[in-house]
Amino acid sequence: MLHPNTELLKQELRTPPAGTYAPHIFRAEGLTAHPDAPHGIRRAYSIASLFAAPKPHIYKGDTVVGSIRPLWTDATPEESQAAAEACTGFGIRGFHHNGDHYAPDYHTILTEGIPGMLSRIEASMEAHKDEADRVEFLESGRIALLGLRDRLAAYAKAAEALTGAEGYHSETLCQIKKNCKALCDRAPVSFPEALQLVWMIHNCFVCEGRYAMALGRMDQFLYPFFAHDTEVGTLTEDEATALLENVFMKIYERRAYLGGDDVVNIAVGGVKPDGSDATNRLSFCILRAVGNINLPGPNLSARIAPTTPEDFLDECLKVIGTGLGYPALMNDEVNIAALSRYGYAIEDARNYSMVGCIENFITGMQPPWSDGRFDTPRFLEYVFNNGKGYFHPSAGLDTGPVESITSMDILMERLETQLKAGVKEYVDGFNRVNVLPDPENYTSPFLSLFCKDCIGRGLDINMGGAVYPSVHGAALMGVGTLCDSLAAIEQVVFTDRIATISELAAALKANFEGYEPLRETLLAAPKYGNNNDFVDKYAVWFVDFLSDEFMKYHTPDGGGYYTAMAANVSNIYAGHVIGATPDGRRAGEPLSDAASPTYGRDTRGATATVLSVTKPDYTKVACGTVINQKYSPSMFEDGRREKLRALIRVYFAKGGQEMQINATSTEVLKDAMDHPEKYPELVVRVSGFSAIYITLAREVQMDILARTQQE
């Protein structure tokens, strides 16, 4: 049940801000005030102005402040155009240029505070005094950090000015004022202060336009403050939960006012850098807060290790069972082993968090994340059609006429040839896009402050400041589609000899028109997700071959290429441009989703599915995996969750990497499609994120509906 303050805040968020969204107005103020400063310094002033110039907005339900509402202005079109022109020449990095999807180092600023970080910047400036470029970068960071301090001071004054105003609680405003004012002068000493500082920094990232900025391991970097306050009696767990609710509710601002979802990932549980269990009472408070707000804002991820307490896993299932779909359950052992393949110190690998949907990230020590989609069934199409797609715009290699394929060995050899070329083409394409010709015009002075060791090195996060180089994730789509197709070819063409390879090729080109009996035979072949080695061996090959192939390459700054078994909803759109496949799928239909079996084909129950999907070696998949499961809501009732907990423990013990669960019945989903007005707040797990079901495109709703309902 929501705290009254958070309930009030929820109601306030339904009123959109007046005016026009125009953050460039405030950026331009900082730029025009310093026309003669060096380029990087001017950028820093624009950021500082963006943080401090807008008039603070405090909701009546606020207990932790910081909002994007002040970025809406009543500026005239002419004023807006002039501001936009003033900002010309100051580029902003996008997703494929490592601009966002980042897990900041919050631990350091909570330890040092703003004054401590300013002192460290000054010390580094002294150490690099003979290197003008580094001194200039450090000065830009100092200016941006002062913008954060000025923003906190402005909120303190705003809270004081609102004291006595109708609808506001004077005691709450007094506490907000004290917290914000204290953070200008020293490091936080209490849980409310620490949470306020973290939220204000995150809110600044959102004001900059950065998307999917993770809050990371909140139950770790906030725990010392929580533990102290609860021990001395100045904070209860319920009060901590209420404060967290207030923060998580405001994540919804971006969706409410700008559209779309800001996928803010929070990681709880797992192990500490020394390998011991990290679960604590704050972990439970975060779980409850996310469950209470019941919105698709914070993308909660629970790291589960063998040492994770059973009551914590049970609490995770209770929250999932509300229908929210959070948290996603992550296997610590597999993720840490996968990250360790890339040479990270074991302490850093153990301290990973997730950015965006499920992407594993070395917290606060590498440039922001990027990824792309690699739709594997397309390459089988090239084998059958002389290197061309039936209607896909790209092309592969001509590996010879299909009628010359006389065995599975030959077919696999040709498929691997196509995939190798596809991987190289993918890498070459990303590396071309990723490199900016003038990176000095795309610096990130504020973001760099929260990455080790940009301050110590005096370098931008994307220009050598980070301890580790950038990485890129290739999301391997269609494992179910491809593995089912290969098993069908082996069974129907080379084992039972029901059809020739040429007949199959003709059927695919015709989208099975006139070949319905052959399609039925293909559909009857073994399918992934039923614990059948005949087809599951191709999933093992899939992960081994593609992960090994991508590991041969490096990002432009020397980092690794991760693989992922994920798709979000891109399996639907990739399917639009891929022809019929040998598993019996018709042209244009969705590919299988992420690492999951093709929906409806895993017919032998949840245990068989688990045994199938744990056969590949997911310690080779450093980005992460998405296994979507749908369970009856009754599975989450007292007395039945024990079976689900046991299944998840077995799944992880056998090497499963991730599982996310929808706990909404098929009947409810169908009714919501027919009567959306009855379900305005029905939240479902889509893929690596949750969303309000009735806001999803019809084909995405159908894809969720098609998932096998496990009992």
C-alpha positions in Angstrom: 0.0 0.0 0.0 1.4 3.4 -1.0 2.4 6.0 1.6 -0.1 8.9 1.5 2.6 11.3 0.2 3.4 9.0 -2.7 -0.3 8.5 -3.4 -0.6 12.3 -3.6 2.4 12.5 -5.8 0.9 9.9 -8.1 -2.2 12.0 -8.5 -0.1 15.2 -9.2 1.9 13.4 -11.9 -1.3 13.1 -13.9 -1.3 16.9 -14.6 1.1 17.7 -17.4 3.3 20.7 -17.2 2.3 23.9 -19.0 4.3 25.3 -21.9 6.8 23.6 -24.3 9.6 21.2 -23.4 12.7 23.3 -24.2 15.8 22.3 -22.3 17.9 24.0 -24.9 16.6 27.4 -23.6 18.6 26.8 -20.4 21.6 25.4 -22.2 21.8 28.4 -24.4 21.9 30.7 -21.4 25.1 29.1 -20.2 26.7 29.2 -23.7 25.9 32.8 -24.4 27.1 34.0 -21.0 30.6 32.7 -21.8 31.2 33.3 -25.5 35.0 33.5 -25.4 35.6 30.3 -23.2 37.1 27.2 -24.8 34.6 24.8 -26.4 34.7 22.2 -23.6 34.3 24.9 -20.9 31.3 26.4 -22.7 29.7 23.0 -22.8 30.2 22.7 -19.1 28.5 26.1 -18.5 25.6 25.0 -20.7 25.2 21.9 -18.5 25.5 23.9 -15.2 22.9 26.4 -16.5 20.6 23.5 -17.5 20.8 22.2 -13.9 20.5 25.5 -12.0 18.6 28.0 -14.1 15.2 26.4 -14.3 12.8 27.3 -11.4 12.6 24.2 -9.1 9.3 22.4 -9.0 8.3 20.7 -5.7 5.2 18.5 -5.7 2.9 18.6 -2.7 3.6 14.9 -2.2 7.4 15.2 -2.5 9.7 14.0 0.2 12.7 13.7 -2.1 12.9 16.5 -4.6 14.1 16.8 -8.2 11.8 17.1 -11.3 12.0 17.6 -15.0 8.9 19.8 -15.0 11.0 23.0 -14.9 12.2 22.2 -18.5 8.8 23.2 -19.9 8.8 27.0 -20.7 6.6 29.6 -22.1 9.3 30.8 -24.5 8.1 32.1 -27.9 9.0 30.1 -31.1 11.5 32.8 -32.0 13.2 32.5 -28.6 13.3 28.7 -28.9 14.8 28.9 -32.4 17.5 31.4 -31.2 18.4 29.1 -28.3 18.6 26.1 -30.7 20.9 28.0 -33.0 23.1 28.9 -30.0 23.5 25.3 -29.2 24.6 24.4 -32.7 28.0 22.8 -32.8 27.7 21.2 -29.4 27.0 17.6 -30.3 25.3 15.1 -28.0 26.3 11.5 -28.1 23.6 9.0 -29.0 23.1 5.4 -28.0 25.6 4.0 -30.5 28.2 6.6 -29.5 28.1 5.6 -25.8 25.9 8.4 -24.6 23.7 6.7 -22.1 22.6 3.3 -20.6 25.1 3.7 -17.8 25.4 2.7 -14.2 27.1 5.6 -12.3 29.6 5.3 -9.5 27.3 6.6 -6.7 29.4 5.1 -3.9 32.2 7.7 -4.3 30.2 10.9 -4.1 28.1 9.5 -1.2 31.5 9.0 0.6 33.1 12.3 -0.4 30.1 14.6 -1.0 30.3 17.5 -3.5 33.0 19.3 -1.5 35.2 16.2 -1.4 34.8 15.6 -5.2 35.7 19.3 -5.8 38.8 18.9 -3.8 39.8 15.8 -5.8 39.3 17.7 -9.0 41.6 20.5 -7.8 44.2 17.9 -6.8 44.1 16.3 -10.2 44.4 19.7 -11.9 47.5 20.3 -9.9 48.9 16.9 -10.8 48.2 17.6 -14.5 49.1 21.3 -14.5 51.4 20.9 -17.5 48.7 19.2 -19.6 46.4 21.9 -20.8 43.8 19.6 -22.3 43.4 17.6 -19.1 43.2 20.8 -17.0 40.5 22.1 -19.3 38.6 18.9 -19.0 38.8 18.9 -15.2 37.7 22.5 -15.1 34.7 21.5 -17.2 33.9 18.8 -14.6 34.2 21.3 -11.8 31.8 23.7 -13.5 29.2 21.0 -14.1 29.5 19.8 -10.5 28.9 23.4 -9.2 25.8 23.3 -11.3 24.6 20.3 -9.3 25.4 22.2 -6.1 23.5 25.3 -7.3 20.5 23.1 -8.2 20.4 21.7 -4.6 20.7 25.2 -3.2 17.8 26.3 -5.4 15.6 23.5 -4.2 16.5 24.4 -0.6 15.3 28.0 -1.2 12.2 26.8 -3.1 11.2 24.5 -0.1 11.7 27.5 2.2 9.6 29.7 0.0 6.7 27.2 -0.1 6.5 26.9 3.7 2.9 27.7 4.7 1.6 27.3 1.1 -1.7 25.5 0.7 -1.5 21.8 0.4 2.2 21.6 1.5 3.4 20.1 4.8 5.7 22.6 6.5 7.6 19.9 8.4 8.3 18.0 5.1 9.4 21.2 3.4 11.7 22.0 6.3 13.3 18.6 6.0 13.8 19.0 2.3 15.4 22.3 2.9 17.8 20.9 5.5 18.7 17.9 3.3 19.4 20.0 0.2 21.3 22.7 2.0 23.5 20.2 3.9 24.4 18.4 0.6 25.9 21.7 -0.7 28.4 21.8 2.2 29.2 18.2 3.1 28.8 14.5 2.4 25.5 12.9 3.3 25.2 11.5 6.8 21.7 10.1 6.8 19.6 7.8 4.5 17.3 10.7 3.4 20.3 12.9 2.6 22.0 10.1 0.6 18.8 9.2 -1.3 18.3 12.9 -2.1 21.8 13.3 -3.5 21.5 10.1 -5.6 18.1 11.2 -7.0 19.2 14.7 -7.8 22.2 13.4 -9.7 20.0 10.9 -11.6 17.5 13.7 -12.3 20.3 15.8 -13.8 21.1 13.0 -16.2 17.5 12.9 -17.3 17.6 16.7 -17.8 20.6 16.2 -20.0 18.5 13.9 -22.1 20.3 10.7 -21.1 18.1 7.6 -21.3 18.1 4.3 -19.3 20.5 5.6 -16.7 20.7 2.9 -14.0 20.3 3.5 -10.3 22.4 0.4 -9.9 23.1 -1.4 -6.6 21.0 0.9 -4.4 20.9 -1.7 -1.6 24.7 -1.6 -1.4 25.7 2.1 -1.7 22.8 3.3 0.4 23.0 0.5 3.0 25.5 2.2 5.4 23.2 5.1 5.8 20.1 2.9 6.2 21.9 0.7 8.7 23.1 3.6 10.8 19.7 5.4 10.9 17.7 2.3 11.7 20.2 1.3 14.4 20.0 4.7 16.2 16.2 4.9 15.7 15.9 7.9 13.4 14.5 5.7 10.5 12.2 2.7 10.3 12.0 0.3 7.4 8.5 1.6 6.6 9.8 5.1 6.4 12.7 4.1 4.2 10.3 2.2 1.9 8.1 5.4 1.7 11.1 7.5 0.7 12.0 5.0 -2.0 8.5 5.0 -3.3 8.7 8.7 -3.7 11.8 8.5 -5.8 10.6 5.5 -7.9 7.3 7.2 -8.6 9.0 10.2 -10.1 10.8 8.0 -12.6 7.4 7.9 -14.2 7.6 11.6 -15.0 9.5 10.9 -18.2 6.8 8.5 -19.5 3.9 10.8 -18.4 5.3 13.9 -20.0 7.6 12.8 -22.9 6.1 9.4 -23.8 7.8 6.0 -23.8 9.4 4.4 -20.8 12.7 5.4 -19.1 14.1 1.9 -18.3 15.9 2.7 -15.1 17.5 -0.5 -13.9 18.0 -1.2 -10.1 19.9 -4.2 -8.9 19.3 -5.8 -5.6 20.8 -8.8 -3.9 23.7 -10.9 -5.2 27.2 -11.0 -3.7 29.6 -8.3 -2.5 33.0 -7.7 -4.2 34.5 -10.1 -1.7 32.1 -12.9 -2.7 29.9 -12.9 0.5 26.1 -12.5 0.4 25.0 -8.9 -0.2 21.3 -9.2 0.6 20.2 -6.9 3.4 17.1 -5.3 4.9 17.3 -2.5 2.4 17.0 -5.0 -0.4 13.6 -6.0 0.9 12.6 -2.3 1.2 13.4 -1.7 -2.4 11.4 -4.8 -3.4 8.4 -3.6 -1.5 8.6 0.0 -2.8 8.7 -1.2 -6.4 5.8 -3.5 -5.8 3.8 -0.8 -4.0 4.0 1.8 -6.8 3.1 -0.9 -9.4 4.4 1.1 -12.4 6.7 0.1 -15.3 9.3 2.7 -14.2 12.2 1.2 -12.2 13.3 -1.9 -14.0 14.1 -4.0 -11.0 16.7 -6.9 -11.3 17.3 -9.3 -8.5 20.7 -11.0 -8.4 20.4 -14.5 -7.1 23.4 -16.4 -5.8 23.6 -19.8 -4.1 24.0 -17.9 -0.8 20.9 -15.7 -1.4 18.5 -16.3 1.5 15.3 -18.2 0.6 13.1 -15.5 2.1 14.5 -12.9 -0.3 13.8 -15.1 -3.3 10.3 -15.7 -1.9 9.8 -11.9 -1.5 10.8 -11.5 -5.2 8.2 -14.0 -6.2 5.5 -12.2 -4.2 6.2 -9.0 -6.0 6.3 -10.8 -9.4 3.0 -12.4 -8.4 1.2 -9.0 -8.2 1.4 -9.1 -12.1 4.1 -6.4 -12.2 6.7 -8.8 -13.8 9.5 -7.4 -11.6 12.1 -8.2 -10.6 13.9 -10.1 -13.3 15.8 -12.9 -11.7 19.6 -13.0 -12.5 22.0 -15.8 -11.9 25.0 -14.3 -10.2 27.3 -17.3 -10.7 26.8 -17.3 -14.5 26.9 -13.6 -15.0 30.1 -13.2 -12.9 31.8 -16.1 -14.8 30.7 -14.6 -18.1 32.1 -11.1 -17.3 35.3 -12.6 -16.0 36.1 -13.9 -19.5 36.8 -10.3 -20.5 39.6 -9.7 -18.0 37.9 -7.6 -15.4 39.2 -7.9 -11.8 37.0 -10.4 -9.9 36.0 -7.7 -7.4 34.7 -5.5 -10.2 32.9 -8.4 -12.0 31.1 -9.2 -8.7 30.0 -5.6 -8.4 28.2 -5.6 -11.7 24.8 -4.1 -12.2 22.4 -3.9 -15.1 21.7 -1.1 -17.5 18.7 -0.8 -19.7 16.8 -4.1 -19.8 19.2 -6.9 -18.7 22.6 -5.7 -19.9 25.4 -6.6 -17.5 27.7 -3.7 -16.8 30.8 -3.0 -14.7 29.4 -0.4 -12.4 31.0 3.1 -12.8 34.1 1.8 -14.5 33.5 1.7 -18.3 31.9 4.0 -20.9 28.1 3.8 -21.5 26.6 0.7 -23.1 25.6 0.1 -26.7 24.0 -2.9 -28.5 22.3 -4.0 -31.7 20.2 -6.9 -33.0 21.6 -9.9 -34.9 18.7 -11.8 -36.4 20.2 -15.2 -37.0 17.4 -16.9 -39.1 18.2 -14.5 -41.9 21.5 -16.3 -42.6 19.8 -19.6 -43.1 17.6 -17.9 -45.6 20.8 -16.9 -47.5 21.9 -20.5 -47.6 18.6 -21.5 -49.3 18.5 -18.6 -51.7 22.0 -18.0 -53.0 22.9 -15.3 -50.6 19.8 -13.3 -51.0 16.8 -12.7 -48.7 13.3 -13.5 -50.0 12.4 -9.9 -49.3 15.0 -8.7 -46.7 16.9 -5.7 -48.0 20.4 -7.0 -47.1 22.3 -9.9 -48.6 24.7 -12.6 -47.6 27.2 -14.8 -49.5 26.4 -17.1 -52.4 27.5 -20.4 -50.8 26.3 -22.5 -53.7 23.1 -24.0 -55.1 20.8 -25.5 -52.4 20.5 -28.8 -54.3 24.2 -29.5 -53.8 23.6 -29.7 -50.0 23.6 -33.5 -49.4 24.1 -33.7 -45.7 23.6 -31.7 -42.5 27.4 -31.3 -42.2 27.4 -29.4 -45.5 24.4 -27.3 -44.6 26.0 -26.4 -41.2 29.3 -25.6 -42.9 27.5 -23.2 -45.3 25.5 -21.7 -42.4 28.6 -21.1 -40.4 30.2 -19.4 -43.4 27.2 -17.1 -43.7 27.2 -16.3 -40.0 31.0 -15.6 -39.9 30.5 -13.1 -42.7 27.5 -11.6 -41.0 29.4 -11.2 -37.7 32.2 -9.4 -39.5 29.8 -7.2 -41.4 28.0 -6.3 -38.1 31.2 -5.5 -36.3 32.6 -3.4 -39.2 29.3 -1.5 -39.4 29.1 -0.7 -35.7 32.8 0.3 -35.5 32.2 2.8 -38.3 29.2 4.3 -36.6 30.8 4.3 -33.2 33.8 6.4 -34.0 33.2 10.2 -34.0 35.7 12.3 -36.1 35.7 15.1 -33.5 35.2 13.5 -30.0 36.4 16.7 -28.3 33.1 18.3 -29.4 31.1 15.5 -27.7 32.5 15.5 -24.2 30.5 14.5 -21.1 31.9 16.5 -18.2 29.1 15.8 -15.7 28.7 12.1 -16.6 32.5 11.6 -16.4 32.5 12.6 -12.7 30.7 9.4 -11.9 33.2 7.1 -13.7 36.5 5.8 -12.3 39.0 7.2 -13.0 38.1 10.2 -15.1 39.0 12.7 -12.4 42.3 11.0 -11.6 43.3 10.7 -15.3 41.9 14.1 -16.3 40.1 12.5 -19.2 36.6 12.2 -20.5 34.6 9.0 -20.0 34.8 8.2 -23.7 38.3 9.4 -24.3 40.4 7.2 -22.0 39.1 8.3 -18.6 37.4 5.0 -17.7 39.3 2.2 -16.1 37.9 -0.3 -18.7 37.2 0.3 -22.4 33.7 0.3 -23.9 31.9 -2.9 -24.8 29.1 -3.6 -27.3 26.4 -6.2 -27.1 25.1 -8.2 -30.1 21.6 -9.4 -29.3 21.3 -12.8 -30.9 17.7 -13.2 -32.0 15.8 -16.3 -33.0 17.5 -19.2 -31.2 14.2 -21.1 -31.1 13.4 -20.4 -34.8 16.8 -21.4 -36.0 17.2 -24.4 -33.8 13.7 -25.7 -34.6 14.5 -25.1 -38.3 17.8 -27.1 -38.2 16.2 -29.9 -36.3 13.3 -30.0 -38.9 15.8 -30.1 -41.8 17.7 -32.9 -40.2 14.6 -34.9 -39.4 12.5 -34.4 -42.5 15.2 -34.1 -45.2 18.2 -36.2 -44.0 16.8 -38.7 -41.6 13.3 -39.6 -42.7 13.8 -38.4 -46.3 10.3 -37.2 -46.6 11.3 -34.2 -48.7 14.4 -33.2 -50.6 16.3 -30.1 -49.8 15.2 -28.6 -53.2 11.6 -29.3 -52.3 12.0 -27.6 -49.0 13.7 -24.6 -50.7 10.7 -24.3 -53.1 8.2 -24.5 -50.2 10.0 -21.7 -48.3 10.1 -19.5 -51.4 6.4 -20.1 -51.9 5.7 -19.4 -48.2 4.3 -22.9 -48.0 1.5 -22.1 -50.5 0.8 -25.5 -52.1 3.1 -27.2 -49.6 0.8 -27.5 -46.6 1.5 -31.3 -46.0 5.2 -30.6 -45.9 4.6 -27.7 -43.5 2.7 -29.9 -41.2 5.5 -32.4 -41.3 8.0 -29.7 -40.4 5.9 -28.5 -37.5 5.8 -32.1 -36.2 9.6 -32.3 -36.0 11.3 -31.9 -32.5 11.1 -28.4 -31.1 13.3 -26.6 -28.7 12.0 -26.3 -25.1 11.0 -30.0 -24.5 14.3 -31.5 -23.3 15.0 -33.3 -26.5 18.7 -33.5 -27.4 17.9 -33.9 -31.0 17.0 -30.2 -31.3 18.7 -28.9 -28.1 22.1 -29.7 -29.5 21.6 -26.8 -32.0 21.0 -24.4 -29.1 24.4 -25.5 -27.6 26.0 -24.9 -31.0 24.2 -21.6 -31.4 25.6 -20.1 -28.2 29.1 -21.6 -28.6 29.6 -20.7 -32.2 28.3 -17.1 -32.2 29.8 -16.1 -28.8 33.2 -17.4 -29.9 32.9 -15.6 -33.2 32.0 -12.2 -31.6 34.8 -12.6 -29.0 37.3 -12.4 -31.9 36.5 -8.7 -32.3 37.0 -5.5 -30.3 35.3 -2.1 -30.1 37.3 0.9 -31.4 38.8 1.6 -28.0 39.8 -2.0 -27.4 36.8 -3.4 -25.5 35.0 -6.6 -26.0 32.0 -7.7 -28.1 29.5 -9.3 -25.8 26.7 -11.5 -27.0 23.2 -11.4 -25.6 20.2 -13.6 -25.9 17.7 -10.8 -26.0 15.4 -9.1 -28.4 13.0 -6.7 -26.6 10.2 -6.8 -29.1 12.5 -6.7 -32.2 11.8 -10.4 -32.8 8.4 -9.2 -34.1 9.8 -6.6 -36.5 12.7 -8.7 -37.7 10.2 -11.4 -38.5 8.4 -8.9 -40.8 11.3 -9.0 -43.3 12.3 -12.7 -43.0 10.7 -15.3 -45.2 9.3 -18.6 -44.2 11.6 -20.8 -42.2 12.0 -24.6 -42.1 10.4 -24.9 -38.6 7.1 -24.2 -40.3 6.9 -20.5 -39.5 5.4 -18.4 -42.3 6.9 -15.3 -43.8 6.5 -12.2 -41.8 5.6 -13.9 -38.5 7.6 -13.1 -35.4 10.9 -14.9 -34.7 11.2 -16.7 -31.4 11.7 -14.3 -28.5 15.2 -13.8 -27.0 16.5 -17.1 -25.5 13.0 -18.5 -25.1 11.6 -21.4 -27.1 9.2 -20.5 -29.8 5.9 -19.8 -28.0 3.5 -22.7 -27.9 6.1 -25.3 -28.9 7.4 -26.0 -25.4 4.6 -28.4 -24.7 6.0 -30.7 -22.0 5.8 -28.3 -19.1 8.1 -26.0 -17.2 10.6 -28.6 -16.0 11.3 -29.8 -19.6 11.6 -26.2 -20.7 14.2 -25.5 -17.9 16.2 -28.6 -18.8 16.3 -27.5 -22.5 17.3 -23.9 -22.0 20.0 -24.7 -19.5 22.0 -26.9 -22.0 23.9 -24.0 -23.7 26.9 -22.5 -21.9 25.7 -19.1 -20.8 29.0 -18.2 -19.2 29.8 -17.2 -22.8 27.0 -14.7 -22.9 28.4 -11.7 -21.0 25.6 -9.3 -21.8 22.7 -11.4 -20.4 19.8 -13.5 -21.4 16.0 -13.1 -21.5 13.9 -16.2 -20.8 10.3 -15.2 -20.7 7.9 -17.4 -18.8 4.2 -17.0 -18.1 2.8 -18.7 -15.0 -0.8 -18.9 -13.7 -1.3 -16.3 -10.9 -2.2 -19.2 -8.6 1.4 -20.3 -8.7 2.3 -17.3 -6.5 0.0 -18.2 -3.7 1.2 -19.3 -0.3 1.8 -23.0 -0.4 2.6 -23.0 -4.1 5.5 -20.6 -4.4 7.8 -23.2 -2.8 7.6 -25.3 -6.0 8.4 -22.2 -8.2 11.3 -21.3 -5.9 12.6 -24.9 -6.2 12.3 -24.7 -10.0 14.2 -21.4 -10.2 17.0 -22.8 -7.9 17.3 -25.9 -10.2 17.3 -23.6 -13.3 20.2 -21.5 -11.9 22.1 -24.5 -10.6 22.1 -26.0 -14.0 23.4 -22.8 -15.6 20.3 -20.8 -16.5 21.2 -17.1 -16.7 18.0 -15.1 -16.3 14.3 -15.6 -15.9 11.4 -13.1 -16.0 7.9 -14.1 -15.3 4.4 -12.8 -16.2 1.9 -13.7 -13.6 -1.2 -12.5 -15.4 -3.7 -15.0 -16.8 -4.4 -15.5 -20.5 -8.1 -14.7 -19.8 -7.2 -11.3 -18.3 -4.9 -10.4 -21.2 -7.6 -11.3 -23.7 -10.2 -9.2 -21.8 -7.8 -6.3 -21.6 -7.4 -6.4 -25.4 -11.2 -6.3 -25.8 -12.0 -3.9 -23.0 -8.9 -1.7 -22.4 -10.9 0.8 -20.4 -11.2 -1.8 -17.6 -7.4 -2.2 -17.3 -5.7 1.3 -17.3 -2.9 0.2 -14.9 -2.4 -3.5 -16.0 1.4 -3.9 -16.0 3.0 -6.9 -17.8 6.5 -8.0 -18.5 7.2 -7.4 -22.2 10.8 -8.6 -22.6 13.6 -6.8 -20.8 11.1 -4.3 -19.4 7.6 -4.0 -18.2 4.9 -1.8 -19.6 1.2 -1.0 -19.3 -0.5 -3.7 -21.4 -3.1 -1.6 -23.1 -0.5 0.9 -24.4 1.4 -1.7 -26.3 1.0 -2.3 -30.1 -1.5 -5.0 -30.9 1.2 -7.3 -32.3 3.2 -6.9 -29.1 0.1 -7.8 -27.1 -0.4 -10.8 -29.3 3.2 -11.9 -28.8 2.8 -11.8 -25.0 -0.5 -13.6 -25.2 1.1 -16.4 -27.3 3.5 -17.3 -24.5 3.0 -20.7 -23.1 1.0 -20.6 -19.9 2.8 -22.8 -17.4 0.9 -24.4 -14.5 
